[in-house]
Amino acid sequence: MNFVAILLLSLSSLLMGGEEADLVFFGDAMQHEPQIKAAQRANGAYDYSACFRHVSADIDSADYAVVNFECTLGGKPYSGYPCFSAPDSYARQLRDVGFDLLLTANNHCLDTRDRGLRRTCQMLDKMGIPHIGTYQNQAERDERLPFIAEVNNIRIAFLDYTYGTNGIRIQGDVVVDYIDRDLIAADIAAAREAGAEVICVNMHWGIEYTTTPVKSQRELADFLVDQGVDLIIGGHPHVVEPMEMRFSPKYGKSVLVVYSLGNFISNQKDIDCRGGAMVKLRLRRNEGQVEIVDPRYKLFFVQKPAGGSNYEVIPEDRPDLLRADSKPEFTSFMRRARAVMSHNVLVPPDR
């Protein structure tokens, strides 16, 4: 095929639509003290390369991958719960495994106070990792938002909000995007005005360890659907909660609501907290409009270390990667998580 034919074909494809973008979302990437110790090497470095290798193909195969970064890069001394400060190499490994965006608005973003929030932003910038939800000051927020990623010619706006910060208050001029309906509505309007074709709102909400969305989550989801968003991705409960496709008569489109993805990686002990779900979906341009197609999920389990190994995220379809001592917990987690996911509604209701 000659150059002119290729050019004509490309222009035709652009005019008629046909662009597609595959997105994947993961839940809470935590960093408890045992995780920090497991990653430490004799030379003082911290190595997380083993943690995500079994899900790297799921991340890498997506055109855009998002994860909730539920800790700070507050510097030494490193610490786990209740005030998280992770080694910088933890964020670097998330970047290297293929994540395109880190969400930082969560209840632990002020664990190392203003200084730690500011350093987190600075280090993520230094590593070249896009992030939203917290900012060094209002001027930085104004400069960075609306945050719009162009993925395969589809313009996607991402927003990120948290219900709170564990009672820790801002002391200076750093900014945390708290859940505030007026703020959210203004941000959505600004994103749409800036040319966003798809708006994804990430919400740190709900009640910990509750496998059913509570009234406040459902009411906020109603509000967001009424604002015309396309994707609502939730975290914070540390357990999976159901997801659903809704149809918005006001905007004539389907909206995906994911109430909680659960944990991505952590050292939490309760069986429902031992893993989570990755949510995959495809955005497709159809006659000039971008729609959500093929929303689906995959569960995974976190295998804890033994004999000098590190934490490992094990997909549900790879039980062969489990040690014998992990199999009962894996089986129990999967059984319980699948029971929750049996309440999913991934086909939009009749219009």
C-alpha positions as a Markdown table, in Angstrom:
| # | Residue | x | y | z |
|---|---|---|---|---|
| 1 | Met | 0.0 | 0.0 | 0.0 |
| 2 | Asn | 1.5 | 3.4 | -1.0 |
| 3 | Phe | 1.8 | 6.4 | 1.2 |
| 4 | Val | -1.3 | 8.2 | -0.3 |
| 5 | Ala | -3.5 | 5.2 | 0.2 |
| 6 | Ile | -2.3 | 4.9 | 3.8 |
| 7 | Leu | -3.0 | 8.6 | 4.4 |
| 8 | Leu | -6.5 | 8.4 | 2.9 |
| 9 | Leu | -7.3 | 5.3 | 5.0 |
| 10 | Ser | -6.1 | 7.1 | 8.1 |
| 11 | Leu | -8.2 | 10.2 | 7.4 |
| 12 | Ser | -11.2 | 8.0 | 6.7 |
| 13 | Ser | -10.8 | 6.2 | 9.9 |
| 14 | Leu | -10.4 | 9.4 | 11.8 |
| 15 | Leu | -13.6 | 10.9 | 10.3 |
| 16 | Met | -15.7 | 7.8 | 10.7 |
| 17 | Gly | -14.5 | 7.1 | 14.2 |
| 18 | Gly | -13.2 | 3.7 | 15.3 |
| 19 | Glu | -10.7 | 4.8 | 17.8 |
| 20 | Glu | -10.5 | 2.6 | 20.9 |
| 21 | Ala | -8.7 | 2.8 | 24.2 |
| 22 | Asp | -8.3 | 0.1 | 26.8 |
| 23 | Leu | -8.2 | 1.3 | 30.4 |
| 24 | Val | -7.4 | -0.7 | 33.6 |
| 25 | Phe | -7.9 | 0.5 | 37.2 |
| 26 | Phe | -6.4 | -1.0 | 40.4 |
| 27 | Gly | -7.3 | -0.3 | 44.1 |
| 28 | Asp | -5.3 | 0.7 | 47.1 |
| 29 | Ala | -1.5 | 0.3 | 46.8 |
| 30 | Met | -0.5 | 0.3 | 50.4 |
| 31 | Gln | 2.8 | 0.0 | 52.2 |
| 32 | His | 2.7 | -1.5 | 55.6 |
| 33 | Glu | 5.9 | -1.9 | 57.7 |
| 34 | Pro | 6.2 | -5.7 | 56.9 |
| 35 | Gln | 6.1 | -4.8 | 53.2 |
| 36 | Ile | 8.9 | -2.3 | 53.7 |
| 37 | Lys | 11.0 | -4.9 | 55.5 |
| 38 | Ala | 10.4 | -7.5 | 52.9 |
| 39 | Ala | 11.6 | -5.2 | 50.2 |
| 40 | Gln | 14.8 | -4.1 | 52.0 |
| 41 | Arg | 18.1 | -5.6 | 50.6 |
| 42 | Ala | 21.4 | -6.0 | 52.3 |
| 43 | Asn | 22.8 | -2.9 | 50.5 |
| 44 | Gly | 20.1 | -0.7 | 51.9 |
| 45 | Ala | 18.0 | -0.5 | 48.7 |
| 46 | Tyr | 14.4 | -1.4 | 48.5 |
| 47 | Asp | 13.3 | -3.8 | 45.7 |
| 48 | Tyr | 9.7 | -4.2 | 44.7 |
| 49 | Ser | 10.2 | -5.9 | 41.3 |
| 50 | Ala | 8.8 | -9.2 | 42.5 |
| 51 | Cys | 5.5 | -7.7 | 43.8 |
| 52 | Phe | 3.7 | -7.0 | 40.5 |
| 53 | Arg | 5.4 | -9.2 | 38.0 |
| 54 | His | 2.4 | -11.6 | 37.7 |
| 55 | Val | 0.0 | -8.8 | 36.8 |
| 56 | Ser | 2.4 | -6.8 | 34.7 |
| 57 | Ala | 0.9 | -8.2 | 31.5 |
| 58 | Asp | -2.6 | -6.9 | 32.6 |
| 59 | Ile | -1.1 | -3.5 | 33.3 |
| 60 | Asp | 1.1 | -3.3 | 30.2 |
| 61 | Ser | -1.6 | -4.5 | 27.8 |
| 62 | Ala | -3.8 | -1.5 | 28.7 |
| 63 | Asp | -3.5 | 1.8 | 26.9 |
| 64 | Tyr | -3.8 | 3.6 | 30.2 |
| 65 | Ala | -3.4 | 2.2 | 33.8 |
| 66 | Val | -4.5 | 3.9 | 37.0 |
| 67 | Val | -3.8 | 3.0 | 40.7 |
| 68 | Asn | -4.6 | 4.5 | 44.1 |
| 69 | Phe | -1.3 | 5.4 | 45.8 |
| 70 | Glu | -2.3 | 5.1 | 49.4 |
| 71 | Cys | 0.9 | 6.2 | 51.2 |
| 72 | Thr | 3.3 | 9.1 | 51.1 |
| 73 | Leu | 6.9 | 9.5 | 50.0 |
| 74 | Gly | 7.7 | 11.3 | 53.2 |
| 75 | Gly | 11.4 | 10.2 | 53.3 |
| 76 | Lys | 13.2 | 8.4 | 56.1 |
| 77 | Pro | 12.4 | 7.0 | 58.6 |
| 78 | Tyr | 10.1 | 4.8 | 56.6 |
| 79 | Ser | 6.9 | 3.7 | 58.4 |
| 80 | Gly | 3.7 | 1.7 | 57.9 |
| 81 | Tyr | 0.4 | 2.0 | 59.6 |
| 82 | Pro | -1.0 | 4.3 | 61.0 |
| 83 | Cys | 1.2 | 6.9 | 59.2 |
| 84 | Phe | 2.6 | 5.6 | 56.0 |
| 85 | Ser | 6.0 | 6.8 | 54.5 |
| 86 | Ala | 7.2 | 4.5 | 51.8 |
| 87 | Pro | 10.6 | 4.3 | 50.0 |
| 88 | Asp | 10.8 | 6.2 | 46.8 |
| 89 | Ser | 11.5 | 3.0 | 44.9 |
| 90 | Tyr | 8.0 | 1.8 | 45.6 |
| 91 | Ala | 6.5 | 4.5 | 43.4 |
| 92 | Arg | 9.3 | 4.0 | 40.9 |
| 93 | Gln | 8.3 | 0.3 | 40.6 |
| 94 | Leu | 4.7 | 1.2 | 40.0 |
| 95 | Arg | 5.8 | 3.5 | 37.2 |
| 96 | Asp | 8.2 | 0.8 | 35.7 |
| 97 | Val | 5.5 | -1.9 | 35.8 |
| 98 | Gly | 3.3 | 0.3 | 33.6 |
| 99 | Phe | 1.0 | 2.6 | 35.6 |
| 100 | Asp | 0.3 | 5.9 | 33.8 |
| 101 | Leu | -1.4 | 7.7 | 36.7 |
| 102 | Leu | -1.2 | 7.6 | 40.5 |
| 103 | Leu | -4.2 | 8.9 | 42.6 |
| 104 | Thr | -3.1 | 10.6 | 45.8 |
| 105 | Ala | -6.3 | 12.0 | 47.3 |
| 106 | Asn | -6.9 | 9.5 | 50.1 |
| 107 | Asn | -7.2 | 9.4 | 53.9 |
| 108 | His | -3.4 | 8.8 | 54.2 |
| 109 | Cys | -2.1 | 11.6 | 52.0 |
| 110 | Leu | -1.3 | 13.8 | 55.0 |
| 111 | Asp | 0.3 | 11.0 | 57.1 |
| 112 | Thr | 3.6 | 12.8 | 57.0 |
| 113 | Arg | 1.9 | 16.2 | 57.2 |
| 114 | Asp | 2.3 | 19.0 | 54.8 |
| 115 | Arg | 6.0 | 18.3 | 54.3 |
| 116 | Gly | 5.3 | 14.7 | 53.3 |
| 117 | Leu | 2.6 | 15.6 | 50.9 |
| 118 | Arg | 4.8 | 18.2 | 49.3 |
| 119 | Arg | 7.7 | 15.8 | 49.0 |
| 120 | Thr | 5.4 | 13.1 | 47.5 |
| 121 | Cys | 4.4 | 15.5 | 44.8 |
| 122 | Gln | 8.0 | 16.6 | 44.2 |
| 123 | Met | 9.3 | 13.0 | 44.0 |
| 124 | Leu | 6.5 | 11.8 | 41.6 |
| 125 | Asp | 7.3 | 14.8 | 39.4 |
| 126 | Lys | 11.0 | 14.0 | 39.5 |
| 127 | Met | 10.2 | 10.4 | 38.4 |
| 128 | Gly | 8.0 | 11.6 | 35.7 |
| 129 | Ile | 4.9 | 10.0 | 37.1 |
| 130 | Pro | 1.6 | 11.8 | 36.5 |
| 131 | His | -0.5 | 12.2 | 39.7 |
| 132 | Ile | -3.7 | 14.0 | 40.8 |
| 133 | Gly | -5.6 | 14.6 | 44.0 |
| 134 | Thr | -3.0 | 16.5 | 46.1 |
| 135 | Tyr | -0.9 | 19.6 | 45.2 |
| 136 | Gln | 1.9 | 21.7 | 46.7 |
| 137 | Asn | -0.3 | 24.8 | 46.5 |
| 138 | Gln | -3.4 | 26.2 | 44.8 |
| 139 | Ala | -1.3 | 27.6 | 41.9 |
| 140 | Glu | -0.1 | 24.1 | 41.1 |
| 141 | Arg | -3.6 | 22.7 | 41.2 |
| 142 | Asp | -4.8 | 25.5 | 38.9 |
| 143 | Glu | -2.0 | 24.7 | 36.5 |
| 144 | Arg | -2.5 | 20.9 | 36.5 |
| 145 | Leu | -6.3 | 20.7 | 36.3 |
| 146 | Pro | -8.2 | 19.8 | 34.2 |
| 147 | Phe | -6.0 | 16.8 | 33.9 |
| 148 | Ile | -6.8 | 15.4 | 30.5 |
| 149 | Ala | -4.9 | 12.3 | 29.0 |
| 150 | Glu | -5.2 | 11.8 | 25.3 |
| 151 | Val | -5.3 | 8.0 | 24.8 |
| 152 | Asn | -5.5 | 6.8 | 21.2 |
| 153 | Asn | -7.1 | 10.2 | 20.2 |
| 154 | Ile | -9.7 | 10.0 | 23.0 |
| 155 | Arg | -9.5 | 12.8 | 25.5 |
| 156 | Ile | -10.1 | 11.5 | 29.0 |
| 157 | Ala | -10.3 | 13.8 | 32.1 |
| 158 | Phe | -9.4 | 12.3 | 35.4 |
| 159 | Leu | -10.4 | 13.8 | 38.8 |
| 160 | Asp | -9.7 | 12.5 | 42.3 |
| 161 | Tyr | -11.3 | 13.2 | 45.7 |
| 162 | Thr | -11.2 | 11.9 | 49.3 |
| 163 | Tyr | -13.7 | 12.0 | 52.1 |
| 164 | Gly | -11.1 | 13.0 | 54.6 |
| 165 | Thr | -7.5 | 12.7 | 56.0 |
| 166 | Asn | -7.9 | 10.8 | 59.3 |
| 167 | Gly | -8.4 | 14.1 | 61.2 |
| 168 | Ile | -5.0 | 15.4 | 60.2 |
| 169 | Arg | -5.4 | 19.0 | 59.1 |
| 170 | Ile | -3.4 | 21.0 | 56.5 |
| 171 | Gln | -1.1 | 23.5 | 58.3 |
| 172 | Gly | 0.1 | 25.5 | 55.3 |
| 173 | Asp | -0.8 | 26.0 | 51.7 |
| 174 | Val | -0.8 | 22.4 | 50.3 |
| 175 | Val | -4.0 | 21.3 | 48.7 |
| 176 | Val | -6.0 | 18.1 | 49.1 |
| 177 | Asp | -9.1 | 17.5 | 46.9 |
| 178 | Tyr | -11.7 | 16.7 | 49.5 |
| 179 | Ile | -15.2 | 15.5 | 48.4 |
| 180 | Asp | -17.1 | 18.8 | 48.0 |
| 181 | Arg | -20.0 | 18.8 | 45.6 |
| 182 | Asp | -19.6 | 22.4 | 44.5 |
| 183 | Leu | -15.9 | 21.8 | 43.8 |
| 184 | Ile | -16.5 | 18.6 | 41.9 |
| 185 | Ala | -19.3 | 20.2 | 39.8 |
| 186 | Ala | -16.9 | 23.0 | 38.9 |
| 187 | Asp | -14.1 | 20.6 | 38.0 |
| 188 | Ile | -16.3 | 18.5 | 35.8 |
| 189 | Ala | -17.6 | 21.6 | 34.0 |
| 190 | Ala | -14.0 | 22.8 | 33.5 |
| 191 | Ala | -12.9 | 19.5 | 32.1 |
| 192 | Arg | -15.8 | 19.4 | 29.7 |
| 193 | Glu | -15.0 | 23.0 | 28.6 |
| 194 | Ala | -11.4 | 22.0 | 28.0 |
| 195 | Gly | -12.5 | 19.3 | 25.6 |
| 196 | Ala | -12.8 | 16.2 | 27.6 |
| 197 | Glu | -14.8 | 13.5 | 25.8 |
| 198 | Val | -14.8 | 11.1 | 28.8 |
| 199 | Ile | -14.8 | 12.1 | 32.5 |
| 200 | Cys | -13.5 | 9.7 | 35.1 |
| 201 | Val | -14.1 | 10.6 | 38.7 |
| 202 | Asn | -12.1 | 8.6 | 41.3 |
| 203 | Met | -13.7 | 8.6 | 44.8 |
| 204 | His | -12.1 | 7.7 | 48.1 |
| 205 | Trp | -15.3 | 7.0 | 50.0 |
| 206 | Gly | -17.4 | 4.5 | 51.9 |
| 207 | Ile | -16.9 | 2.5 | 55.1 |
| 208 | Glu | -13.9 | 0.3 | 55.6 |
| 209 | Tyr | -14.4 | -3.5 | 55.4 |
| 210 | Thr | -18.0 | -3.1 | 54.2 |
| 211 | Thr | -18.7 | -5.2 | 51.1 |
| 212 | Thr | -21.9 | -3.4 | 50.2 |
| 213 | Pro | -21.9 | 0.3 | 49.2 |
| 214 | Val | -23.5 | 2.5 | 51.8 |
| 215 | Lys | -26.0 | 5.3 | 51.4 |
| 216 | Ser | -23.5 | 8.1 | 51.1 |
| 217 | Gln | -21.7 | 6.3 | 48.2 |
| 218 | Arg | -24.9 | 5.7 | 46.3 |
| 219 | Glu | -26.0 | 9.3 | 46.8 |
| 220 | Leu | -22.7 | 10.6 | 45.6 |
| 221 | Ala | -22.8 | 8.3 | 42.6 |
| 222 | Asp | -26.3 | 9.7 | 41.8 |
| 223 | Phe | -24.9 | 13.2 | 42.0 |
| 224 | Leu | -22.0 | 12.3 | 39.7 |
| 225 | Val | -24.2 | 10.6 | 37.1 |
| 226 | Asp | -26.4 | 13.7 | 37.2 |
| 227 | Gln | -23.2 | 15.8 | 36.4 |
| 228 | Gly | -22.7 | 13.8 | 33.3 |
| 229 | Val | -19.5 | 11.8 | 34.2 |
| 230 | Asp | -18.7 | 8.5 | 32.4 |
| 231 | Leu | -16.7 | 6.6 | 34.9 |
| 232 | Ile | -16.9 | 6.5 | 38.7 |
| 233 | Ile | -14.1 | 4.4 | 40.3 |
| 234 | Gly | -14.1 | 4.0 | 44.1 |
| 235 | Gly | -11.7 | 2.9 | 46.8 |
| 236 | His | -11.0 | 3.0 | 50.5 |
| 237 | Pro | -13.1 | 0.1 | 52.0 |
| 238 | His | -10.1 | -2.2 | 51.4 |
| 239 | Val | -12.6 | -4.9 | 50.3 |
| 240 | Val | -14.3 | -5.3 | 46.9 |
| 241 | Glu | -17.8 | -4.0 | 46.5 |
| 242 | Pro | -20.1 | -4.5 | 43.5 |
| 243 | Met | -20.0 | -2.5 | 40.3 |
| 244 | Glu | -22.8 | -1.5 | 38.0 |
| 245 | Met | -23.5 | 0.0 | 34.6 |
| 246 | Arg | -26.2 | 2.7 | 34.7 |
| 247 | Phe | -28.0 | 4.5 | 31.9 |
| 248 | Ser | -28.3 | 8.3 | 32.2 |
| 249 | Pro | -31.5 | 9.5 | 30.5 |
| 250 | Lys | -30.3 | 13.1 | 31.0 |
| 251 | Tyr | -27.2 | 12.5 | 28.9 |
| 252 | Gly | -28.3 | 9.5 | 26.9 |
| 253 | Lys | -25.3 | 7.3 | 27.8 |
| 254 | Ser | -24.1 | 4.5 | 30.0 |
| 255 | Val | -22.0 | 5.2 | 33.2 |
| 256 | Leu | -19.8 | 2.6 | 34.9 |
| 257 | Val | -19.9 | 2.8 | 38.7 |
| 258 | Val | -17.3 | 0.8 | 40.6 |
| 259 | Tyr | -17.9 | 1.2 | 44.4 |
| 260 | Ser | -14.6 | -0.3 | 45.6 |
| 261 | Leu | -11.7 | -2.1 | 44.0 |
| 262 | Gly | -10.4 | -3.4 | 47.3 |
| 263 | Asn | -6.7 | -3.6 | 48.0 |
| 264 | Phe | -4.1 | -3.8 | 45.3 |
| 265 | Ile | -1.3 | -4.8 | 47.7 |
| 266 | Ser | -1.1 | -4.6 | 51.5 |
| 267 | Asn | -0.3 | -6.6 | 54.6 |
| 268 | Gln | -3.8 | -6.5 | 55.9 |
| 269 | Lys | -4.9 | -9.8 | 57.5 |
| 270 | Asp | -8.7 | -10.1 | 57.2 |
| 271 | Ile | -9.5 | -12.5 | 54.5 |
| 272 | Asp | -11.7 | -10.0 | 52.6 |
| 273 | Cys | -8.7 | -7.6 | 52.5 |
| 274 | Arg | -6.2 | -10.1 | 51.1 |
| 275 | Gly | -6.7 | -8.9 | 47.5 |
| 276 | Gly | -8.9 | -7.0 | 45.2 |
| 277 | Ala | -10.1 | -6.5 | 41.7 |
| 278 | Met | -8.7 | -4.9 | 38.6 |
| 279 | Val | -11.4 | -3.4 | 36.4 |
| 280 | Lys | -10.8 | -3.3 | 32.6 |
| 281 | Leu | -12.9 | -1.5 | 30.0 |
| 282 | Arg | -12.7 | -0.3 | 26.5 |
| 283 | Leu | -13.6 | 3.2 | 25.3 |
| 284 | Arg | -14.8 | 3.2 | 21.6 |
| 285 | Arg | -15.7 | 6.1 | 19.4 |
| 286 | Asn | -19.0 | 5.3 | 17.6 |
| 287 | Glu | -20.4 | 7.9 | 15.2 |
| 288 | Gly | -18.5 | 10.7 | 16.9 |
| 289 | Gln | -19.5 | 9.7 | 20.5 |
| 290 | Val | -17.3 | 7.7 | 22.9 |
| 291 | Glu | -19.0 | 4.9 | 24.7 |
| 292 | Ile | -18.0 | 2.3 | 27.3 |
| 293 | Val | -17.9 | -1.3 | 26.0 |
| 294 | Asp | -16.8 | -4.6 | 27.5 |
| 295 | Pro | -16.5 | -3.6 | 31.2 |
| 296 | Arg | -15.1 | -6.6 | 33.1 |
| 297 | Tyr | -13.0 | -7.5 | 36.1 |
| 298 | Lys | -10.3 | -9.9 | 37.3 |
| 299 | Leu | -9.7 | -10.8 | 40.9 |
| 300 | Phe | -6.3 | -11.2 | 42.5 |
| 301 | Phe | -4.8 | -12.3 | 45.8 |
| 302 | Val | -1.7 | -11.1 | 47.7 |
| 303 | Gln | 0.6 | -13.8 | 48.7 |
| 304 | Lys | 2.7 | -12.9 | 51.8 |
| 305 | Pro | 6.4 | -13.6 | 52.0 |
| 306 | Ala | 8.1 | -16.8 | 53.1 |
| 307 | Gly | 11.7 | -17.8 | 53.2 |
| 308 | Gly | 13.0 | -14.4 | 52.1 |
| 309 | Ser | 10.5 | -13.8 | 49.2 |
| 310 | Asn | 8.6 | -10.6 | 48.7 |
| 311 | Tyr | 4.8 | -9.9 | 48.6 |
| 312 | Glu | 3.3 | -11.1 | 45.3 |
| 313 | Val | 0.0 | -10.2 | 43.6 |
| 314 | Ile | -1.4 | -13.5 | 42.2 |
| 315 | Pro | -4.2 | -13.4 | 39.6 |
| 316 | Glu | -7.2 | -15.6 | 40.1 |
| 317 | Asp | -6.3 | -17.6 | 37.0 |
| 318 | Arg | -2.8 | -18.5 | 38.2 |
| 319 | Pro | -3.2 | -20.7 | 41.3 |
| 320 | Asp | -0.1 | -22.5 | 40.1 |
| 321 | Leu | 1.9 | -19.6 | 41.5 |
| 322 | Leu | 0.8 | -20.2 | 45.0 |
| 323 | Arg | 2.7 | -21.9 | 47.8 |
| 324 | Ala | 0.9 | -24.7 | 49.5 |
| 325 | Asp | 0.4 | -22.7 | 52.7 |
| 326 | Ser | -1.3 | -19.9 | 50.7 |
| 327 | Lys | -3.8 | -22.0 | 48.9 |
| 328 | Pro | -6.5 | -22.1 | 51.7 |
| 329 | Glu | -6.5 | -18.3 | 52.1 |
| 330 | Phe | -6.5 | -17.8 | 48.3 |
| 331 | Thr | -9.5 | -20.2 | 48.0 |
| 332 | Ser | -11.4 | -18.4 | 50.8 |
| 333 | Phe | -10.7 | -14.9 | 49.4 |
| 334 | Met | -11.8 | -15.9 | 45.9 |
| 335 | Arg | -15.0 | -17.6 | 47.2 |
| 336 | Arg | -16.0 | -14.5 | 49.2 |
| 337 | Ala | -15.0 | -12.0 | 46.6 |
| 338 | Arg | -16.9 | -13.8 | 43.9 |
| 339 | Ala | -20.0 | -13.8 | 46.1 |
| 340 | Val | -19.8 | -10.0 | 46.3 |
| 341 | Met | -19.2 | -9.7 | 42.5 |
| 342 | Ser | -22.2 | -11.9 | 41.8 |
| 343 | His | -24.2 | -8.7 | 42.5 |
| 344 | Asn | -22.5 | -6.9 | 39.6 |
| 345 | Val | -24.7 | -5.4 | 36.9 |
| 346 | Leu | -22.4 | -4.9 | 33.9 |
| 347 | Val | -25.1 | -4.6 | 31.3 |
| 348 | Pro | -26.8 | -1.2 | 31.3 |
| 349 | Pro | -30.6 | -1.3 | 32.1 |
| 350 | Asp | -33.1 | -0.8 | 29.3 |
| 351 | Arg | -33.3 | 2.8 | 28.2 |
